[in-house]
């Protein structure tokens, strides 16, 4: 039997969801991730040369969050 960490113990006793958790759950409900991934996949680098790219799913989520919060580095 393994011990749980302090963070896991604190998280188990949490009663309410944070705004971030609510936002991410809502984003998962509204955006059809698989369809979006299928459309973008052919343009996403395969990682044949140089460093491997981040997973497509992660980059799509980051891009959407940048758009939602207007925090893109390109202005």
N, CA, C and O atoms as a Tripos MOL2 file, in Angstrom:
@<TRIPOS>MOLECULE
protein
  300   299    75     0     0
PROTEIN
NO_CHARGES

@<TRIPOS>ATOM
      1 N           0.8350   -1.1650    0.0000 N.3       1 UNK1
      2 CA          0.0000    0.0000    0.0000 C.3       1 UNK1
      3 C           0.8860    1.2380    0.0000 C.2       1 UNK1
      4 O           1.8060    1.3400    0.8120 O.2       1 UNK1
      5 N           0.6220    2.1740   -0.8980 N.am      2 UNK2
      6 CA          1.4650    3.3630   -0.9820 C.3       2 UNK2
      7 C           0.7980    4.5380   -0.2750 C.2       2 UNK2
      8 O          -0.4270    4.6430   -0.2100 O.2       2 UNK2
      9 N           1.6330    5.4000    0.2430 N.am      3 UNK3
     10 CA          1.1200    6.5800    0.9280 C.3       3 UNK3
     11 C           0.7250    7.6340   -0.0840 C.2       3 UNK3
     12 O           1.3010    7.7110   -1.1690 O.2       3 UNK3
     13 N          -0.2540    8.4420    0.2690 N.am      4 UNK4
     14 CA         -0.6200    9.5630   -0.5870 C.3       4 UNK4
     15 C           0.1960   10.7780   -0.1690 C.2       4 UNK4
     16 O           0.6250   10.8850    0.9800 O.2       4 UNK4
     17 N           0.4060   11.6930   -1.1120 N.am      5 UNK5
     18 CA          1.1980   12.8810   -0.8180 C.3       5 UNK5
     19 C           0.3320   13.9190   -0.1100 C.2       5 UNK5
     20 O          -0.8890   13.7800   -0.0390 O.2       5 UNK5
     21 N           0.9750   14.9520    0.4090 N.am      6 UNK6
     22 CA          0.2410   16.0310    1.0570 C.3       6 UNK6
     23 C          -0.7090   16.7170    0.0750 C.2       6 UNK6
     24 O          -1.8310   17.0760    0.4330 O.2       6 UNK6
     25 N          -0.2500   16.8960   -1.1660 N.am      7 UNK7
     26 CA         -1.0870   17.5480   -2.1730 C.3       7 UNK7
     27 C          -2.3360   16.7160   -2.4620 C.2       7 UNK7
     28 O          -3.4340   17.2590   -2.5790 O.2       7 UNK7
     29 N          -2.1650   15.3960   -2.5770 N.am      8 UNK8
     30 CA         -3.3150   14.5150   -2.8240 C.3       8 UNK8
     31 C          -4.2880   14.5350   -1.6510 C.2       8 UNK8
     32 O          -5.5030   14.5320   -1.8440 O.2       8 UNK8
     33 N          -3.7470   14.5550   -0.4350 N.am      9 UNK9
     34 CA         -4.6040   14.5870    0.7560 C.3       9 UNK9
     35 C          -5.3920   15.8870    0.8160 C.2       9 UNK9
     36 O          -6.5740   15.8870    1.1620 O.2       9 UNK9
     37 N          -4.7400   16.9940    0.4770 N.am     10 UNK10
     38 CA         -5.4340   18.2820    0.5070 C.3      10 UNK10
     39 C          -6.4940   18.3520   -0.5780 C.2      10 UNK10
     40 O          -7.5810   18.8870   -0.3600 O.2      10 UNK10
     41 N          -6.1750   17.8100   -1.7500 N.am     11 UNK11
     42 CA         -7.1160   17.8460   -2.8670 C.3      11 UNK11
     43 C          -8.3540   16.9950   -2.5790 C.2      11 UNK11
     44 O          -9.4510   17.3440   -3.0150 O.2      11 UNK11
     45 N          -8.1960   15.8910   -1.8560 N.am     12 UNK12
     46 CA         -9.3350   15.0290   -1.5300 C.3      12 UNK12
     47 C         -10.3360   15.7310   -0.6160 C.2      12 UNK12
     48 O         -11.5320   15.4460   -0.6760 O.2      12 UNK12
     49 N          -9.8670   16.6350    0.2170 N.am     13 UNK13
     50 CA        -10.7400   17.3290    1.1560 C.3      13 UNK13
     51 C         -11.3490   18.6030    0.5760 C.2      13 UNK13
     52 O         -12.1190   19.2880    1.2490 O.2      13 UNK13
     53 N         -11.0090   18.9150   -0.6480 N.am     14 UNK14
     54 CA        -11.5050   20.1380   -1.2740 C.3      14 UNK14
     55 C         -13.0010   20.0270   -1.5490 C.2      14 UNK14
     56 O         -13.4690   19.0090   -2.0600 O.2      14 UNK14
     57 N         -13.7370   21.0560   -1.2140 N.am     15 UNK15
     58 CA        -15.1900   21.0160   -1.3600 C.3      15 UNK15
     59 C         -15.6850   21.6630   -2.6540 C.2      15 UNK15
     60 O         -16.5980   21.1450   -3.2980 O.2      15 UNK15
     61 N         -15.0880   22.7920   -3.0340 N.am     16 UNK16
     62 CA        -15.5510   23.5120   -4.2120 C.3      16 UNK16
     63 C         -14.5250   23.4630   -5.3360 C.2      16 UNK16
     64 O         -13.3300   23.2800   -5.1010 O.2      16 UNK16
     65 N         -15.0130   23.6290   -6.5620 N.am     17 UNK17
     66 CA        -14.1310   23.6930   -7.7190 C.3      17 UNK17
     67 C         -13.6680   25.1300   -7.9080 C.2      17 UNK17
     68 O         -14.4100   26.0780   -7.6490 O.2      17 UNK17
     69 N         -12.4390   25.2710   -8.3600 N.am     18 UNK18
     70 CA        -11.9130   26.6030   -8.6220 C.3      18 UNK18
     71 C         -12.4670   27.1140   -9.9500 C.2      18 UNK18
     72 O         -13.0360   26.3530  -10.7320 O.2      18 UNK18
     73 N         -12.2930   28.4000  -10.1900 N.am     19 UNK19
     74 CA        -12.7500   28.9720  -11.4590 C.3      19 UNK19
     75 C         -12.0150   28.3290  -12.6240 C.2      19 UNK19
     76 O         -12.5980   28.1070  -13.6850 O.2      19 UNK19
     77 N         -10.7400   28.0310  -12.4270 N.am     20 UNK20
     78 CA         -9.9440   27.3970  -13.4780 C.3      20 UNK20
     79 C         -10.5020   26.0190  -13.8110 C.2      20 UNK20
     80 O         -10.6410   25.6740  -14.9840 O.2      20 UNK20
     81 N         -10.8220   25.2310  -12.7890 N.am     21 UNK21
     82 CA        -11.3780   23.8940  -13.0270 C.3      21 UNK21
     83 C         -12.7180   23.9800  -13.7420 C.2      21 UNK21
     84 O         -12.9860   23.2000  -14.6560 O.2      21 UNK21
     85 N         -13.5530   24.9150  -13.3350 N.am     22 UNK22
     86 CA        -14.8480   25.0920  -14.0000 C.3      22 UNK22
     87 C         -14.6600   25.4900  -15.4550 C.2      22 UNK22
     88 O         -15.3390   24.9740  -16.3430 O.2      22 UNK22
     89 N         -13.7230   26.4220  -15.6960 N.am     23 UNK23
     90 CA        -13.4750   26.8850  -17.0570 C.3      23 UNK23
     91 C         -12.9840   25.7410  -17.9420 C.2      23 UNK23
     92 O         -13.4660   25.5760  -19.0630 O.2      23 UNK23
     93 N         -12.0260   24.9460  -17.4450 N.am     24 UNK24
     94 CA        -11.4810   23.8540  -18.2390 C.3      24 UNK24
     95 C         -12.5180   22.7730  -18.5100 C.2      24 UNK24
     96 O         -12.5350   22.1950  -19.5960 O.2      24 UNK24
     97 N         -13.3710   22.4960  -17.5520 N.am     25 UNK25
     98 CA        -14.4520   21.5260  -17.7780 C.3      25 UNK25
     99 C         -15.4210   22.0370  -18.8370 C.2      25 UNK25
    100 O         -15.8690   21.2850  -19.7030 O.2      25 UNK25
    101 N         -15.7350   23.3140  -18.7560 N.am     26 UNK26
    102 CA        -16.6470   23.9240  -19.7420 C.3      26 UNK26
    103 C         -16.0240   23.8950  -21.1390 C.2      26 UNK26
    104 O         -16.7020   23.6060  -22.1250 O.2      26 UNK26
    105 N         -14.7330   24.1970  -21.2090 N.am     27 UNK27
    106 CA        -14.0330   24.1710  -22.4900 C.3      27 UNK27
    107 C         -14.0480   22.7610  -23.0790 C.2      27 UNK27
    108 O         -14.2260   22.6020  -24.2870 O.2      27 UNK27
    109 N         -13.8660   21.7450  -22.2510 N.am     28 UNK28
    110 CA        -13.9120   20.3600  -22.7260 C.3      28 UNK28
    111 C         -15.2890   19.9900  -23.2610 C.2      28 UNK28
    112 O         -15.4020   19.2200  -24.2150 O.2      28 UNK28
    113 N         -16.3350   20.5370  -22.6480 N.am     29 UNK29
    114 CA        -17.6950   20.2370  -23.1000 C.3      29 UNK29
    115 C         -18.0190   20.9120  -24.4240 C.2      29 UNK29
    116 O         -18.7000   20.3270  -25.2660 O.2      29 UNK29
    117 N         -17.5410   22.1370  -24.6180 N.am     30 UNK30
    118 CA        -17.9490   22.9270  -25.7740 C.3      30 UNK30
    119 C         -17.1500   22.6620  -27.0470 C.2      30 UNK30
    120 O         -17.6950   22.7620  -28.1460 O.2      30 UNK30
    121 N         -15.8870   22.3300  -26.9180 N.am     31 UNK31
    122 CA        -15.0260   22.2070  -28.0940 C.3      31 UNK31
    123 C         -14.8950   20.7440  -28.4900 C.2      31 UNK31
    124 O         -14.5340   19.9030  -27.6660 O.2      31 UNK31
    125 N         -15.1900   20.4370  -29.7580 N.am     32 UNK32
    126 CA        -15.0200   19.0520  -30.2430 C.3      32 UNK32
    127 C         -13.5450   18.7900  -30.5600 C.2      32 UNK32
    128 O         -13.1160   18.9630  -31.7020 O.2      32 UNK32
    129 N         -12.7800   18.3800  -29.5710 N.am     33 UNK33
    130 CA        -11.3250   18.2660  -29.6950 C.3      33 UNK33
    131 C         -10.9060   17.2880  -30.7730 C.2      33 UNK33
    132 O          -9.9810   17.5780  -31.5310 O.2      33 UNK33
    133 N         -11.5490   16.1490  -30.8640 N.am     34 UNK34
    134 CA        -11.1310   15.1340  -31.8440 C.3      34 UNK34
    135 C         -11.2960   15.6360  -33.2750 C.2      34 UNK34
    136 O         -10.4220   15.4140  -34.1120 O.2      34 UNK34
    137 N         -12.4050   16.3070  -33.5600 N.am     35 UNK35
    138 CA        -12.6180   16.8560  -34.9030 C.3      35 UNK35
    139 C         -11.5690   17.9090  -35.2240 C.2      35 UNK35
    140 O         -11.0370   17.9520  -36.3330 O.2      35 UNK35
    141 N         -11.2790   18.7520  -34.2500 N.am     36 UNK36
    142 CA        -10.2850   19.8020  -34.4360 C.3      36 UNK36
    143 C          -8.8960   19.2040  -34.6540 C.2      36 UNK36
    144 O          -8.1450   19.6610  -35.5160 O.2      36 UNK36
    145 N          -8.5620   18.1890  -33.8760 N.am     37 UNK37
    146 CA         -7.2680   17.5230  -34.0370 C.3      37 UNK37
    147 C          -7.1500   16.9030  -35.4250 C.2      37 UNK37
    148 O          -6.0990   17.0020  -36.0600 O.2      37 UNK37
    149 N          -8.2070   16.2690  -35.8980 N.am     38 UNK38
    150 CA         -8.1710   15.6370  -37.2150 C.3      38 UNK38
    151 C          -7.9480   16.6560  -38.3180 C.2      38 UNK38
    152 O          -7.2540   16.3670  -39.2930 O.2      38 UNK38
    153 N          -8.5240   17.8420  -38.1840 N.am     39 UNK39
    154 CA         -8.3630   18.8680  -39.2100 C.3      39 UNK39
    155 C          -6.9550   19.4650  -39.2100 C.2      39 UNK39
    156 O          -6.4210   19.7980  -40.2680 O.2      39 UNK39
    157 N          -6.3650   19.5980  -38.0450 N.am     40 UNK40
    158 CA         -5.0680   20.2560  -37.9220 C.3      40 UNK40
    159 C          -3.9040   19.2780  -38.0790 C.2      40 UNK40
    160 O          -2.7910   19.6960  -38.3970 O.2      40 UNK40
    161 N          -4.1380   18.0050  -37.8650 N.am     41 UNK41
    162 CA         -3.0630   17.0050  -37.7970 C.3      41 UNK41
    163 C          -2.1740   16.9820  -39.0350 C.2      41 UNK41
    164 O          -0.9620   16.8080  -38.9140 O.2      41 UNK41
    165 N          -2.7450   17.1510  -40.2110 N.am     42 UNK42
    166 CA         -1.9070   17.0490  -41.4120 C.3      42 UNK42
    167 C          -0.9470   18.2260  -41.5540 C.2      42 UNK42
    168 O           0.0550   18.1180  -42.2590 O.2      42 UNK42
    169 N          -1.2390   19.3550  -40.8900 N.am     43 UNK43
    170 CA         -0.3660   20.5160  -40.9610 C.3      43 UNK43
    171 C           0.6280   20.5910  -39.8080 C.2      43 UNK43
    172 O           1.5870   21.3610  -39.8590 O.2      43 UNK43
    173 N           0.4000   19.8030  -38.7830 N.am     44 UNK44
    174 CA          1.2430   19.8350  -37.5920 C.3      44 UNK44
    175 C           2.5400   19.0760  -37.8670 C.2      44 UNK44
    176 O           2.5010   18.0060  -38.4740 O.2      44 UNK44
    177 N           3.7010   19.6100  -37.4300 N.am     45 UNK45
    178 CA          4.9700   18.9280  -37.7180 C.3      45 UNK45
    179 C           5.0350   17.5320  -37.0970 C.2      45 UNK45
    180 O           4.5220   17.2940  -36.0040 O.2      45 UNK45
    181 N           5.6710   16.6290  -37.8170 N.am     46 UNK46
    182 CA          5.7640   15.2370  -37.3690 C.3      46 UNK46
    183 C           6.9620   15.0110  -36.4450 C.2      46 UNK46
    184 O           7.0240   13.9930  -35.7560 O.2      46 UNK46
    185 N           7.9010   15.9360  -36.4220 N.am     47 UNK47
    186 CA          9.0750   15.7870  -35.5710 C.3      47 UNK47
    187 C          10.1490   14.9330  -36.1960 C.2      47 UNK47
    188 O          10.9050   14.2630  -35.4920 O.2      47 UNK47
    189 N          10.2260   14.9490  -37.5250 N.am     48 UNK48
    190 CA         11.2320   14.1490  -38.2170 C.3      48 UNK48
    191 C          12.6150   14.7840  -38.1170 C.2      48 UNK48
    192 O          13.6250   14.0790  -38.0980 O.2      48 UNK48
    193 N          12.6610   16.0970  -38.0550 N.am     49 UNK49
    194 CA         13.9350   16.8120  -37.9460 C.3      49 UNK49
    195 C          13.9530   17.6030  -36.6510 C.2      49 UNK49
    196 O          12.9680   18.2560  -36.3040 O.2      49 UNK49
    197 N          15.0610   17.5490  -35.9400 N.am     50 UNK50
    198 CA         15.1950   18.3540  -34.7340 C.3      50 UNK50
    199 C          14.4250   17.7920  -33.5470 C.2      50 UNK50
    200 O          14.1550   16.5960  -33.4430 O.2      50 UNK50
    201 N          14.0930   18.7040  -32.6760 N.am     51 UNK51
    202 CA         13.4170   18.3210  -31.4400 C.3      51 UNK51
    203 C          11.9750   17.9050  -31.7110 C.2      51 UNK51
    204 O          11.3210   18.4500  -32.5990 O.2      51 UNK51
    205 N          11.4860   16.9390  -30.9420 N.am     52 UNK52
    206 CA         10.1030   16.4790  -31.1130 C.3      52 UNK52
    207 C           9.1380   17.5840  -30.7000 C.2      52 UNK52
    208 O           9.3720   18.2570  -29.6960 O.2      52 UNK52
    209 N           8.0600   17.7840  -31.4520 N.am     53 UNK53
    210 CA          7.0810   18.8070  -31.0780 C.3      53 UNK53
    211 C           6.2220   18.3440  -29.9040 C.2      53 UNK53
    212 O           6.1430   17.1540  -29.6000 O.2      53 UNK53
    213 N           5.5850   19.3100  -29.2560 N.am     54 UNK54
    214 CA          4.6310   18.9820  -28.1970 C.3      54 UNK54
    215 C           3.4660   18.2210  -28.8130 C.2      54 UNK54
    216 O           3.2040   18.3710  -30.0060 O.2      54 UNK54
    217 N           2.7640   17.4120  -28.0370 N.am     55 UNK55
    218 CA          1.5940   16.7080  -28.5770 C.3      55 UNK55
    219 C           0.5590   17.7080  -29.1130 C.2      55 UNK55
    220 O           0.3620   18.7830  -28.5470 O.2      55 UNK55
    221 N          -0.0800   17.3340  -30.1930 N.am     56 UNK56
    222 CA         -1.0410   18.2070  -30.8510 C.3      56 UNK56
    223 C          -2.1650   18.6280  -29.9170 C.2      56 UNK56
    224 O          -2.5580   19.7940  -29.9130 O.2      56 UNK56
    225 N          -2.6780   17.7140  -29.1410 N.am     57 UNK57
    226 CA         -3.7840   18.0220  -28.2290 C.3      57 UNK57
    227 C          -3.3920   19.1170  -27.2400 C.2      57 UNK57
    228 O          -4.1900   20.0090  -26.9520 O.2      57 UNK57
    229 N          -2.1900   19.0520  -26.7320 N.am     58 UNK58
    230 CA         -1.7130   20.0580  -25.7740 C.3      58 UNK58
    231 C          -1.6150   21.4190  -26.4520 C.2      58 UNK58
    232 O          -2.0580   22.4220  -25.8940 O.2      58 UNK58
    233 N          -1.0410   21.4610  -27.6440 N.am     59 UNK59
    234 CA         -0.8720   22.7340  -28.3390 C.3      59 UNK59
    235 C          -2.2170   23.3570  -28.7210 C.2      59 UNK59
    236 O          -2.3660   24.5780  -28.6710 O.2      59 UNK59
    237 N          -3.1860   22.5420  -29.0970 N.am     60 UNK60
    238 CA         -4.5100   23.0830  -29.4190 C.3      60 UNK60
    239 C          -5.1600   23.7180  -28.1890 C.2      60 UNK60
    240 O          -5.7510   24.7940  -28.2790 O.2      60 UNK60
    241 N          -5.0500   23.0630  -27.0680 N.am     61 UNK61
    242 CA         -5.6310   23.6040  -25.8400 C.3      61 UNK61
    243 C          -4.9420   24.9030  -25.4230 C.2      61 UNK61
    244 O          -5.5990   25.8590  -25.0120 O.2      61 UNK61
    245 N          -3.6300   24.9270  -25.5320 N.am     62 UNK62
    246 CA         -2.8860   26.1460  -25.1980 C.3      62 UNK62
    247 C          -3.2890   27.2800  -26.1320 C.2      62 UNK62
    248 O          -3.5090   28.4080  -25.6900 O.2      62 UNK62
    249 N          -3.3840   26.9810  -27.4070 N.am     63 UNK63
    250 CA         -3.7670   28.0120  -28.3780 C.3      63 UNK63
    251 C          -5.1660   28.5610  -28.0850 C.2      63 UNK63
    252 O          -5.3810   29.7710  -28.1430 O.2      63 UNK63
    253 N          -6.1050   27.6860  -27.7740 N.am     64 UNK64
    254 CA         -7.4650   28.1430  -27.4640 C.3      64 UNK64
    255 C          -7.4760   29.0010  -26.2000 C.2      64 UNK64
    256 O          -8.1630   30.0210  -26.1520 O.2      64 UNK64
    257 N          -6.7340   28.6020  -25.1960 N.am     65 UNK65
    258 CA         -6.6980   29.4020  -23.9710 C.3      65 UNK65
    259 C          -6.0790   30.7680  -24.2280 C.2      65 UNK65
    260 O          -6.5230   31.7610  -23.6510 O.2      65 UNK65
    261 N          -5.0540   30.8390  -25.0890 N.am     66 UNK66
    262 CA         -4.4690   32.1260  -25.4400 C.3      66 UNK66
    263 C          -5.5040   33.0060  -26.1310 C.2      66 UNK66
    264 O          -5.5910   34.2040  -25.8630 O.2      66 UNK66
    265 N          -6.2790   32.4090  -27.0130 N.am     67 UNK67
    266 CA         -7.3160   33.1760  -27.7030 C.3      67 UNK67
    267 C          -8.3860   33.6630  -26.7310 C.2      67 UNK67
    268 O          -8.8150   34.8140  -26.8090 O.2      67 UNK67
    269 N          -8.8180   32.8000  -25.8190 N.am     68 UNK68
    270 CA         -9.8720   33.1600  -24.8770 C.3      68 UNK68
    271 C          -9.4470   34.2860  -23.9410 C.2      68 UNK68
    272 O         -10.2390   35.1720  -23.6190 O.2      68 UNK68
    273 N          -8.1910   34.2420  -23.5090 N.am     69 UNK69
    274 CA         -7.7040   35.2340  -22.5610 C.3      69 UNK69
    275 C          -6.9430   36.3680  -23.2130 C.2      69 UNK69
    276 O          -6.3950   37.2300  -22.5260 O.2      69 UNK69
    277 N          -6.9060   36.3720  -24.5440 N.am     70 UNK70
    278 CA         -6.2340   37.4230  -25.3000 C.3      70 UNK70
    279 C          -4.7940   37.5900  -24.8330 C.2      70 UNK70
    280 O          -4.3270   38.7120  -24.6380 O.2      70 UNK70
    281 N          -4.0990   36.4840  -24.6570 N.am     71 UNK71
    282 CA         -2.7290   36.5460  -24.1610 C.3      71 UNK71
    283 C          -1.7260   35.9900  -25.1690 C.2      71 UNK71
    284 O          -0.6560   35.5180  -24.7850 O.2      71 UNK71
    285 N          -2.0640   36.0430  -26.4470 N.am     72 UNK72
    286 CA         -1.1500   35.5670  -27.4550 C.3      72 UNK72
    287 C           0.0500   36.4910  -27.5160 C.2      72 UNK72
    288 O          -0.0710   37.6900  -27.2660 O.2      72 UNK72
    289 N           1.2030   35.9410  -27.8470 N.am     73 UNK73
    290 CA          2.4040   36.7550  -27.9300 C.3      73 UNK73
    291 C           2.4270   37.5980  -29.1980 C.2      73 UNK73
    292 O           3.1190   38.6150  -29.2500 O.2      73 UNK73
    293 N           1.6990   37.2000  -30.1940 N.am     74 UNK74
    294 CA          1.6340   37.9840  -31.4430 C.3      74 UNK74
    295 C           0.6010   39.0770  -31.2700 C.2      74 UNK74
    296 O          -0.5350   38.8210  -30.8710 O.2      74 UNK74
    297 N           0.9990   40.2740  -31.5680 N.am     75 UNK75
    298 CA          0.0680   41.4090  -31.4540 C.3      75 UNK75
    299 C           0.1210   42.2680  -32.6710 C.2      75 UNK75
    300 O          -0.5930   43.2680  -32.7530 O.2      75 UNK75
@<TRIPOS>BOND
     1     1     2 1
     2     2     3 1
     3     3     4 2
     4     3     5 am
     5     5     6 1
     6     6     7 1
     7     7     8 2
     8     7     9 am
     9     9    10 1
    10    10    11 1
    11    11    12 2
    12    11    13 am
    13    13    14 1
    14    14    15 1
    15    15    16 2
    16    15    17 am
    17    17    18 1
    18    18    19 1
    19    19    20 2
    20    19    21 am
    21    21    22 1
    22    22    23 1
    23    23    24 2
    24    23    25 am
    25    25    26 1
    26    26    27 1
    27    27    28 2
    28    27    29 am
    29    29    30 1
    30    30    31 1
    31    31    32 2
    32    31    33 am
    33    33    34 1
    34    34    35 1
    35    35    36 2
    36    35    37 am
    37    37    38 1
    38    38    39 1
    39    39    40 2
    40    39    41 am
    41    41    42 1
    42    42    43 1
    43    43    44 2
    44    43    45 am
    45    45    46 1
    46    46    47 1
    47    47    48 2
    48    47    49 am
    49    49    50 1
    50    50    51 1
    51    51    52 2
    52    51    53 am
    53    53    54 1
    54    54    55 1
    55    55    56 2
    56    55    57 am
    57    57    58 1
    58    58    59 1
    59    59    60 2
    60    59    61 am
    61    61    62 1
    62    62    63 1
    63    63    64 2
    64    63    65 am
    65    65    66 1
    66    66    67 1
    67    67    68 2
    68    67    69 am
    69    69    70 1
    70    70    71 1
    71    71    72 2
    72    71    73 am
    73    73    74 1
    74    74    75 1
    75    75    76 2
    76    75    77 am
    77    77    78 1
    78    78    79 1
    79    79    80 2
    80    79    81 am
    81    81    82 1
    82    82    83 1
    83    83    84 2
    84    83    85 am
    85    85    86 1
    86    86    87 1
    87    87    88 2
    88    87    89 am
    89    89    90 1
    90    90    91 1
    91    91    92 2
    92    91    93 am
    93    93    94 1
    94    94    95 1
    95    95    96 2
    96    95    97 am
    97    97    98 1
    98    98    99 1
    99    99   100 2
   100    99   101 am
   101   101   102 1
   102   102   103 1
   103   103   104 2
   104   103   105 am
   105   105   106 1
   106   106   107 1
   107   107   108 2
   108   107   109 am
   109   109   110 1
   110   110   111 1
   111   111   112 2
   112   111   113 am
   113   113   114 1
   114   114   115 1
   115   115   116 2
   116   115   117 am
   117   117   118 1
   118   118   119 1
   119   119   120 2
   120   119   121 am
   121   121   122 1
   122   122   123 1
   123   123   124 2
   124   123   125 am
   125   125   126 1
   126   126   127 1
   127   127   128 2
   128   127   129 am
   129   129   130 1
   130   130   131 1
   131   131   132 2
   132   131   133 am
   133   133   134 1
   134   134   135 1
   135   135   136 2
   136   135   137 am
   137   137   138 1
   138   138   139 1
   139   139   140 2
   140   139   141 am
   141   141   142 1
   142   142   143 1
   143   143   144 2
   144   143   145 am
   145   145   146 1
   146   146   147 1
   147   147   148 2
   148   147   149 am
   149   149   150 1
   150   150   151 1
   151   151   152 2
   152   151   153 am
   153   153   154 1
   154   154   155 1
   155   155   156 2
   156   155   157 am
   157   157   158 1
   158   158   159 1
   159   159   160 2
   160   159   161 am
   161   161   162 1
   162   162   163 1
   163   163   164 2
   164   163   165 am
   165   165   166 1
   166   166   167 1
   167   167   168 2
   168   167   169 am
   169   169   170 1
   170   170   171 1
   171   171   172 2
   172   171   173 am
   173   173   174 1
   174   174   175 1
   175   175   176 2
   176   175   177 am
   177   177   178 1
   178   178   179 1
   179   179   180 2
   180   179   181 am
   181   181   182 1
   182   182   183 1
   183   183   184 2
   184   183   185 am
   185   185   186 1
   186   186   187 1
   187   187   188 2
   188   187   189 am
   189   189   190 1
   190   190   191 1
   191   191   192 2
   192   191   193 am
   193   193   194 1
   194   194   195 1
   195   195   196 2
   196   195   197 am
   197   197   198 1
   198   198   199 1
   199   199   200 2
   200   199   201 am
   201   201   202 1
   202   202   203 1
   203   203   204 2
   204   203   205 am
   205   205   206 1
   206   206   207 1
   207   207   208 2
   208   207   209 am
   209   209   210 1
   210   210   211 1
   211   211   212 2
   212   211   213 am
   213   213   214 1
   214   214   215 1
   215   215   216 2
   216   215   217 am
   217   217   218 1
   218   218   219 1
   219   219   220 2
   220   219   221 am
   221   221   222 1
   222   222   223 1
   223   223   224 2
   224   223   225 am
   225   225   226 1
   226   226   227 1
   227   227   228 2
   228   227   229 am
   229   229   230 1
   230   230   231 1
   231   231   232 2
   232   231   233 am
   233   233   234 1
   234   234   235 1
   235   235   236 2
   236   235   237 am
   237   237   238 1
   238   238   239 1
   239   239   240 2
   240   239   241 am
   241   241   242 1
   242   242   243 1
   243   243   244 2
   244   243   245 am
   245   245   246 1
   246   246   247 1
   247   247   248 2
   248   247   249 am
   249   249   250 1
   250   250   251 1
   251   251   252 2
   252   251   253 am
   253   253   254 1
   254   254   255 1
   255   255   256 2
   256   255   257 am
   257   257   258 1
   258   258   259 1
   259   259   260 2
   260   259   261 am
   261   261   262 1
   262   262   263 1
   263   263   264 2
   264   263   265 am
   265   265   266 1
   266   266   267 1
   267   267   268 2
   268   267   269 am
   269   269   270 1
   270   270   271 1
   271   271   272 2
   272   271   273 am
   273   273   274 1
   274   274   275 1
   275   275   276 2
   276   275   277 am
   277   277   278 1
   278   278   279 1
   279   279   280 2
   280   279   281 am
   281   281   282 1
   282   282   283 1
   283   283   284 2
   284   283   285 am
   285   285   286 1
   286   286   287 1
   287   287   288 2
   288   287   289 am
   289   289   290 1
   290   290   291 1
   291   291   292 2
   292   291   293 am
   293   293   294 1
   294   294   295 1
   295   295   296 2
   296   295   297 am
   297   297   298 1
   298   298   299 1
   299   299   300 2
@<TRIPOS>SUBSTRUCTURE
     1 UNK1         2 RESIDUE 1 A UNK
     2 UNK2         6 RESIDUE 1 A UNK
     3 UNK3        10 RESIDUE 1 A UNK
     4 UNK4        14 RESIDUE 1 A UNK
     5 UNK5        18 RESIDUE 1 A UNK
     6 UNK6        22 RESIDUE 1 A UNK
     7 UNK7        26 RESIDUE 1 A UNK
     8 UNK8        30 RESIDUE 1 A UNK
     9 UNK9        34 RESIDUE 1 A UNK
    10 UNK10       38 RESIDUE 1 A UNK
    11 UNK11       42 RESIDUE 1 A UNK
    12 UNK12       46 RESIDUE 1 A UNK
    13 UNK13       50 RESIDUE 1 A UNK
    14 UNK14       54 RESIDUE 1 A UNK
    15 UNK15       58 RESIDUE 1 A UNK
    16 UNK16       62 RESIDUE 1 A UNK
    17 UNK17       66 RESIDUE 1 A UNK
    18 UNK18       70 RESIDUE 1 A UNK
    19 UNK19       74 RESIDUE 1 A UNK
    20 UNK20       78 RESIDUE 1 A UNK
    21 UNK21       82 RESIDUE 1 A UNK
    22 UNK22       86 RESIDUE 1 A UNK
    23 UNK23       90 RESIDUE 1 A UNK
    24 UNK24       94 RESIDUE 1 A UNK
    25 UNK25       98 RESIDUE 1 A UNK
    26 UNK26      102 RESIDUE 1 A UNK
    27 UNK27      106 RESIDUE 1 A UNK
    28 UNK28      110 RESIDUE 1 A UNK
    29 UNK29      114 RESIDUE 1 A UNK
    30 UNK30      118 RESIDUE 1 A UNK
    31 UNK31      122 RESIDUE 1 A UNK
    32 UNK32      126 RESIDUE 1 A UNK
    33 UNK33      130 RESIDUE 1 A UNK
    34 UNK34      134 RESIDUE 1 A UNK
    35 UNK35      138 RESIDUE 1 A UNK
    36 UNK36      142 RESIDUE 1 A UNK
    37 UNK37      146 RESIDUE 1 A UNK
    38 UNK38      150 RESIDUE 1 A UNK
    39 UNK39      154 RESIDUE 1 A UNK
    40 UNK40      158 RESIDUE 1 A UNK
    41 UNK41      162 RESIDUE 1 A UNK
    42 UNK42      166 RESIDUE 1 A UNK
    43 UNK43      170 RESIDUE 1 A UNK
    44 UNK44      174 RESIDUE 1 A UNK
    45 UNK45      178 RESIDUE 1 A UNK
    46 UNK46      182 RESIDUE 1 A UNK
    47 UNK47      186 RESIDUE 1 A UNK
    48 UNK48      190 RESIDUE 1 A UNK
    49 UNK49      194 RESIDUE 1 A UNK
    50 UNK50      198 RESIDUE 1 A UNK
    51 UNK51      202 RESIDUE 1 A UNK
    52 UNK52      206 RESIDUE 1 A UNK
    53 UNK53      210 RESIDUE 1 A UNK
    54 UNK54      214 RESIDUE 1 A UNK
    55 UNK55      218 RESIDUE 1 A UNK
    56 UNK56      222 RESIDUE 1 A UNK
    57 UNK57      226 RESIDUE 1 A UNK
    58 UNK58      230 RESIDUE 1 A UNK
    59 UNK59      234 RESIDUE 1 A UNK
    60 UNK60      238 RESIDUE 1 A UNK
    61 UNK61      242 RESIDUE 1 A UNK
    62 UNK62      246 RESIDUE 1 A UNK
    63 UNK63      250 RESIDUE 1 A UNK
    64 UNK64      254 RESIDUE 1 A UNK
    65 UNK65      258 RESIDUE 1 A UNK
    66 UNK66      262 RESIDUE 1 A UNK
    67 UNK67      266 RESIDUE 1 A UNK
    68 UNK68      270 RESIDUE 1 A UNK
    69 UNK69      274 RESIDUE 1 A UNK
    70 UNK70      278 RESIDUE 1 A UNK
    71 UNK71      282 RESIDUE 1 A UNK
    72 UNK72      286 RESIDUE 1 A UNK
    73 UNK73      290 RESIDUE 1 A UNK
    74 UNK74      294 RESIDUE 1 A UNK
    75 UNK75      298 RESIDUE 1 A UNK
